[in-house]
């Protein structure tokens, strides 16, 4: 059977002309390959499609064996099928034959096509018999199945990849019917749970779900089956060892059109992830708590470093105890010098009229035990307190207090106790090891702060006593004159300052007043202040004129003091009978005149240079009217870290102008008013000295 027109086509026996033409057309136009081989396995007929597939011309194949016409490999493959048909006298069907791809453009990579990409034809070989049943020949039909085989190969590869991924992952894949019944075996699931196939298919998967999760999982699964929506849930599964593992499950309905044909799900073991998350969470909480405690300890250390007095230290500890560990009550007690008694310190101890609470070191108290044994004392419940402190006093204490948990910590310096720290709670509470470490560190910082504060208060008190000893014990009583003075040492240093004032009678009943400021603190400033004050009195008794006194002080200062020493002074002589006021200024802030019938006046005369500087001393005279007050002051009243001198002077004038009438008429009230108003809102970081001279109104008593 050949459709090649170059070869004479004899009429097929048993067919008329029209049938023969129809058969020839079918062979020529069909997309299949046809060939006929005789009993000697020679090709007798072949169509163009098969000849082209075999890579030979029709005339080169007709009347030849396959070995004579074709290359060795395809010839051997086809000859094997021919021989099998002849040998068995039965058809051989659906045998794939692959042929080299026809020459064409090369792949961009230059690689040869893979076998899966070569043309693939499915061949069927049928024996043809004569009337006696003898084989006359063999017919070959070849169908191009290249695309189908490629599709099958892709499906096979996808299945292999899917199977490999499932086997390599921790997921357990399962399939159920549309009604949710297990249809396929899930060996991975059964290997984990230890169930038999019958148990699994009978719905046994639910039996190994943790009993606390079972009802929730079953209800959600049934609801998803009804709604045809994705099943996503997490639950615990009992393994064959009896332990439980945490799984996350997700199943989706597989639909064909709108009909669900099956459910496919996957169980993922997330036990390790959950345990890691929980561990990470615990570590994060611990690190956060440690960081918070560290930050609070740093904050407490910073606050304690700024606390100058014992009362301030106690205030800091009270706040830290409340915010850091939620203590309802806090207390600090200090040992006396004999180490026999503890005295409770409160923030207002120095000003409170109530006597302090004192108890012995051997008493049955939380702080006594902490001091006595130099160790933390912890009692998380009243029962625990009773066990540790066996005493009738404890029972009486528990009847009168709301406290239900206690912490006592010794305050140690150089290994020796100086007191104790106490925290109490109104509810039972156990202190963790981390909190205990924090509290011990806090107690250490508290001990250092209390040591500094105690030393500061002692030294500050000593310095203040020394400072006041260098000032007049009292002001002179002069008719028709009222004097008032104030000295406020700075709160931020413990050394004696250089501020001073003086007032004394002269031989002719006139009154001399002075106010000075020696730069610096300590013994050097105090010694300079003493020399200047004594020299001023000696010079004033010889020649009281202010300019003469300051000129004499310049000579004394140049002879006795260093060039770097800086001292200012305002000195005035007042005549009570005439109201005359003569003043000379050596670089000191200007005096302030407060008047009941007008605005304050700032500045009496020109300010000169500080003592010891080359200068021609000048003096100014003016009259102090009845009812007026002349105020001398040190720069601490008008200047601080946040306020410059010029701004302070302007503010002083405004404060004086707003003074109430009772302050304007009474120098004692006036000096307190000026100090209070000028210090309001500012740190007291320098000594403040104020001296006021008031001439009463004539109608005043």
Residue pairs with C-beta under 8 A, 6 or more apart in sequence:
1 12
1 23
1 24
1 27
1 34
1 35
1 36
1 45
1 46
1 47
2 9
2 27
2 45
2 46
2 47
2 58
2 62
3 9
3 24
3 27
3 28
3 47
3 48
4 47
4 48
4 51
4 58
4 59
6 58
6 59
7 58
7 59
7 62
9 24
11 17
11 20
12 19
12 20
12 23
15 23
27 34
27 47
28 47
28 48
30 47
30 49
31 49
31 144
32 49
32 141
32 142
32 143
32 144
33 47
33 49
33 50
33 53
33 121
33 140
33 141
33 142
33 143
34 45
34 46
34 47
34 49
34 50
34 139
34 140
34 141
34 142
35 43
35 45
35 46
35 47
35 50
35 139
35 140
35 142
36 43
36 44
36 45
36 46
36 128
36 137
36 138
36 139
36 140
37 43
37 44
37 82
37 137
37 138
37 139
37 140
38 44
38 136
38 137
39 86
39 135
39 136
39 137
40 65
41 65
41 66
41 79
41 82
41 83
41 86
41 138
42 63
42 64
42 65
43 61
43 62
43 63
43 64
43 65
43 66
43 69
44 62
44 63
44 137
45 62
46 58
46 61
46 62
47 58
48 58
49 142
50 140
50 142
51 57
51 58
51 61
53 99
53 119
53 121
53 142
54 61
54 69
54 70
54 74
54 99
55 70
55 99
55 100
56 69
56 70
60 69
61 69
61 70
65 79
66 74
66 75
66 78
66 79
66 82
67 75
67 76
67 79
69 75
70 78
74 97
74 99
77 97
78 97
78 123
78 140
81 92
81 95
81 123
81 125
82 125
82 138
84 92
84 125
85 91
85 92
85 125
85 126
85 127
85 138
86 127
86 135
86 138
89 127
89 135
90 127
91 124
91 125
91 126
91 127
92 124
92 125
93 124
93 125
94 122
94 124
95 122
95 123
95 124
95 125
96 120
96 121
96 122
96 123
96 145
96 149
97 120
97 121
97 123
97 142
98 115
98 118
98 119
98 120
98 121
99 118
99 119
99 121
100 118
101 113
101 117
101 118
101 119
102 119
107 113
116 149
116 150
116 153
117 150
118 146
119 144
119 146
120 144
120 145
120 146
120 149
121 142
121 143
121 144
121 145
121 146
122 142
122 143
122 145
123 140
123 141
123 142
123 143
124 140
124 141
125 138
125 139
125 140
126 138
126 139
126 141
127 135
127 137
127 138
128 135
128 136
128 137
128 138
128 139
129 135
129 136
130 136
166 173
166 188
169 268
170 268
170 269
171 266
171 267
171 268
172 186
172 188
172 189
172 192
172 266
172 267
172 268
173 186
173 188
173 264
173 265
173 266
174 182
174 184
174 186
174 189
174 205
174 251
174 264
174 265
174 266
174 267
175 182
175 183
175 184
175 186
175 262
175 263
175 264
175 265
176 182
176 183
176 251
176 262
176 263
176 265
177 183
177 262
177 263
178 225
178 253
178 259
178 260
178 261
178 262
178 263
179 225
180 221
180 222
180 225
180 263
181 201
181 203
182 200
182 201
182 203
182 205
183 262
185 197
185 200
185 201
186 200
189 195
189 200
189 205
189 267
190 196
190 197
190 200
192 237
192 239
192 240
192 245
193 200
193 204
193 205
193 208
193 237
193 238
193 239
193 240
194 239
194 240
195 204
195 205
195 208
199 207
206 214
206 217
206 218
208 237
208 238
209 217
209 235
209 236
209 237
209 238
210 235
210 236
210 237
210 238
210 244
212 236
213 235
213 236
214 235
216 233
216 235
217 233
217 235
220 231
220 233
221 231
221 233
224 230
224 231
224 251
225 263
228 253
228 255
228 260
229 253
230 250
230 251
230 252
230 253
231 249
231 250
231 251
231 252
231 263
231 265
232 249
232 250
232 251
233 248
233 249
234 246
234 247
234 248
234 249
234 270
235 246
235 247
235 249
236 244
236 245
236 246
236 247
237 244
237 245
237 246
237 247
237 267
238 244
239 245
245 269
245 271
246 269
246 270
246 271
246 274
247 267
247 268
247 269
247 270
247 271
248 267
248 268
248 270
249 265
249 266
249 267
249 268
250 265
250 266
250 268
251 263
251 264
251 265
251 266
252 263
252 264
252 265
253 260
253 262
253 263
254 260
254 261
254 262
254 263
254 264
255 261
286 434
289 434
290 434
293 324
293 434
293 435
293 438
296 320
296 323
296 324
296 438
297 438
297 441
297 442
297 445
299 320
300 316
300 317
300 320
300 324
300 442
300 445
301 445
303 316
303 319
303 320
304 313
304 316
304 317
304 445
304 446
304 448
304 449
305 449
306 312
307 313
307 315
307 316
307 449
307 453
308 453
308 456
308 491
308 492
309 350
309 453
309 456
309 457
310 334
310 345
310 349
310 450
310 453
310 454
310 457
311 345
311 346
311 347
311 348
311 349
311 350
312 347
312 453
313 332
313 446
313 449
313 450
313 453
314 330
314 332
314 345
314 346
314 347
314 349
315 347
316 449
317 330
317 332
317 421
317 442
317 446
318 330
318 347
320 442
321 327
321 330
321 423
322 328
322 330
324 438
324 442
325 423
325 431
325 435
325 438
325 439
326 425
326 429
327 407
327 423
327 424
327 425
328 403
328 424
328 425
328 426
329 403
329 422
329 423
329 424
330 421
330 422
330 423
330 424
331 344
331 345
331 346
331 367
331 421
331 422
331 424
332 344
332 345
332 411
332 419
332 420
332 421
332 422
332 446
332 450
333 342
333 343
333 344
333 345
333 367
333 419
333 420
333 422
334 342
334 343
334 345
334 411
334 418
334 419
334 450
334 454
335 341
335 342
335 361
335 371
335 417
335 418
335 419
336 342
336 343
339 361
339 417
340 360
340 361
341 358
341 359
341 360
341 361
342 358
342 359
342 360
342 361
342 367
342 368
342 371
342 419
342 420
343 356
343 357
343 358
344 356
344 357
344 358
345 356
346 352
346 356
349 356
359 365
359 368
360 368
361 368
361 371
361 372
362 368
362 372
363 393
364 389
364 390
364 391
364 393
364 394
365 389
365 408
366 377
366 379
366 385
366 389
366 406
366 407
366 408
366 420
366 422
367 408
367 419
367 420
367 421
367 422
368 420
369 377
369 388
369 389
369 408
370 376
370 377
370 408
370 409
370 410
370 420
370 421
370 422
371 410
371 417
371 419
371 420
373 410
374 410
374 412
374 417
375 410
376 407
376 408
376 409
376 410
376 436
376 439
376 440
377 388
377 406
377 407
377 408
377 409
378 406
378 407
378 408
378 431
378 436
379 385
379 388
379 405
379 406
379 407
380 405
380 428
380 429
380 430
380 431
381 404
381 405
381 428
382 398
382 404
382 428
385 394
385 398
385 406
386 394
386 395
386 398
402 426
403 424
403 425
403 426
404 425
404 426
404 427
404 428
404 429
405 424
405 425
405 427
405 428
405 429
405 430
406 422
406 423
406 424
406 425
407 422
407 423
407 424
407 431
407 439
408 420
408 421
408 422
409 420
409 421
409 422
409 439
409 440
409 442
409 443
410 417
410 419
410 420
410 421
410 443
411 417
411 418
411 419
411 420
411 421
411 443
411 446
411 447
411 450
412 418
412 443
412 444
412 447
413 447
413 448
413 451
418 447
418 450
418 451
419 447
419 450
421 442
421 443
421 446
423 439
431 439
456 494
459 494
460 489
460 493
460 494
462 494
463 489
463 493
463 494
463 495
463 496
464 489
466 496
466 526
467 487
467 489
467 496
467 497
467 499
467 526
467 687
468 487
470 496
470 500
470 526
470 529
470 530
470 533
471 485
471 487
471 500
471 501
471 502
472 485
472 501
472 502
472 503
472 504
475 483
475 484
475 485
475 503
476 483
476 503
476 504
476 505
476 511
478 505
478 509
478 511
478 576
479 576
480 576
480 695
480 696
481 511
481 574
481 576
481 693
481 694
481 695
482 666
482 667
482 693
482 694
482 695
482 696
483 503
483 513
483 667
483 691
483 692
483 693
483 694
484 667
484 668
484 670
484 671
484 691
484 692
484 694
485 501
485 503
485 671
485 689
485 690
485 691
485 692
486 671
486 672
486 675
486 688
486 689
486 690
487 499
487 501
487 687
487 688
487 689
488 636
488 675
488 684
488 687
488 688
488 689
489 497
489 687
490 497
490 636
490 684
490 685
490 686
490 687
490 688
491 683
491 684
491 685
492 683
492 684
492 685
493 521
495 521
495 522
495 525
496 521
496 522
496 523
496 525
496 526
497 521
497 525
497 687
498 516
498 517
498 518
498 519
498 520
498 521
498 525
498 526
498 528
498 529
498 567
498 687
499 516
499 517
499 518
499 529
499 634
499 636
499 687
499 688
499 689
500 515
500 516
500 517
500 518
500 529
500 532
500 533
500 689
501 513
501 514
501 515
501 516
501 632
501 689
501 691
502 512
502 513
502 514
502 515
502 533
502 536
502 537
503 511
503 512
503 513
503 514
503 691
504 511
504 512
504 537
504 540
505 511
505 512
506 512
506 540
506 541
506 544
506 573
507 541
509 576
509 577
510 544
510 573
510 574
510 575
510 576
511 573
511 574
511 575
511 576
511 693
512 540
512 544
512 571
512 572
512 573
512 574
513 571
513 572
513 574
513 632
513 691
513 693
514 533
514 536
514 569
514 570
514 571
514 572
515 569
515 570
515 588
515 632
515 633
515 634
515 689
515 691
516 529
516 532
516 533
516 567
516 568
516 569
516 570
516 588
517 567
517 568
517 569
517 588
517 634
517 635
517 689
518 525
518 528
518 529
518 532
518 565
518 566
518 567
519 525
519 565
519 566
519 567
528 561
528 565
528 567
531 556
531 560
531 561
532 553
532 556
532 557
532 567
532 569
532 611
535 552
535 553
535 556
536 549
536 553
536 569
536 571
539 548
539 549
539 552
539 553
539 556
540 549
540 571
540 573
543 549
543 552
544 573
545 573
545 582
545 619
546 571
546 572
546 573
546 582
546 583
546 584
546 617
546 619
547 584
547 617
547 618
547 619
548 617
549 571
549 584
550 569
550 571
550 584
550 586
550 608
550 611
550 617
551 617
553 569
553 586
553 611
554 611
554 612
554 613
554 615
554 617
557 565
557 567
557 611
557 612
558 612
561 567
561 612
563 612
565 612
566 610
567 586
567 610
567 611
567 612
568 586
568 587
568 588
568 589
568 610
568 611
569 585
569 586
569 587
569 588
569 611
570 583
570 584
570 585
570 586
570 588
570 589
570 591
570 632
571 583
571 584
571 586
572 581
572 582
572 583
572 584
572 591
572 604
572 630
572 632
572 693
573 581
573 582
573 583
574 580
574 581
574 582
574 624
574 693
575 581
576 695
578 623
579 623
579 624
579 625
579 626
579 695
580 621
580 622
580 623
580 624
581 604
581 621
581 622
581 623
581 624
581 630
582 619
582 620
582 621
583 591
583 604
583 605
583 619
583 620
584 605
584 608
584 617
584 618
584 619
584 620
585 591
585 604
585 605
585 606
585 607
585 608
586 608
586 609
586 610
586 611
586 615
586 617
587 607
587 608
587 609
587 610
587 611
587 613
588 607
588 632
589 633
589 634
589 635
589 637
589 638
589 645
589 649
590 602
590 603
590 604
590 607
590 649
591 602
591 603
591 604
591 630
591 631
591 632
592 600
592 601
592 602
592 630
592 631
592 633
592 652
592 653
592 656
593 600
593 601
593 602
593 604
593 624
593 628
593 629
593 630
593 631
594 600
594 628
594 629
594 631
594 656
594 659
594 664
594 670
595 601
595 625
595 627
595 628
595 664
596 627
596 628
596 661
596 664
596 665
596 697
597 627
599 653
599 657
600 653
600 656
600 657
602 649
602 652
602 653
604 620
604 622
604 630
605 618
605 619
605 620
606 618
606 620
608 615
608 617
608 618
609 615
624 630
624 693
624 695
625 695
626 695
626 696
626 697
626 698
627 664
627 665
627 695
627 696
627 697
627 700
628 694
628 695
629 664
629 667
629 670
629 692
629 693
629 694
629 695
630 692
630 693
630 694
631 656
631 670
631 671
631 674
631 690
631 691
631 692
631 693
632 690
632 691
632 692
633 674
633 688
633 689
633 690
633 691
634 686
634 687
634 688
634 689
634 690
635 645
635 686
636 686
636 687
636 688
636 689
637 648
637 652
637 674
637 675
637 678
637 688
637 690
638 645
638 648
638 649
638 651
638 652
638 678
639 645
639 648
639 686
640 648
640 682
640 683
640 685
640 686
641 683
641 685
642 682
642 683
643 651
643 682
648 678
651 678
652 674
652 678
655 673
655 674
655 677
655 678
656 674
659 670
659 673
659 674
660 673
662 669
663 669
663 670
663 673
664 670
665 694
665 696
665 697
665 700
666 694
667 692
667 693
667 694
670 692
670 694
671 690
671 692
674 690
675 688
675 690
679 688
